Amino acid sequence: MPPKTSQPKKKGVDFEQSLSTLESLVNRMEQGDMTLEESLQAFETGIALTRECQTRLAAAEQQVSKLIEQQGTIHLEPFDTDEGDA
């Protein structure tokens, strides 16, 4: 059996690159220079990127929740979602 490496397996493109691609796509769509077909394709790609980013964020949140540990028991601490409302 081969020894396990400490490097995590990377699935496709990383989160930051997916988010950057999504932002670029939105900027292109907002310019209004795309044909209807290009807009529909861009929208479809944007939806796929959004879902991918949401999935990765949910997985990261679960991982963080597992890592928050005090005295041998896990305590879930909600993320501060009120930052933008102030």
Residue, then its C-alpha position, 0 to 999 in steps of 0.5 A: m500500500p503506498p504511503k499517504t501524502s499530506q497534500p489535500k486532493k484538489k477538485g477542479v478550480d479553487f474557490e477564489q478562482s471560481l469566484s473571480t470568474l463569476e465576478s468577471l462574468v457578471n461584469r461582462m453581462e452588466q455591460g450589455d454587449m452580449t447577444l441573447e445566446e451569449s447572455l443565456q450561456a453566461f447566465e447558465t455558467g454563472i448559476a453553475l459557478t454560484r452553486e459550486c461556490q456555495t457548496r464549497l462554502a458550506a463544506a468549509e463551514q462544516q469543517v470549521s464547525k468540527l474544528i471548534e472544540q473546547q474541553g473535548t466537546i464541540h461547540l458550534e459558534p454561528f458566524d457573525t452575519d450582522e456585519g453588513d447591517a450596521 
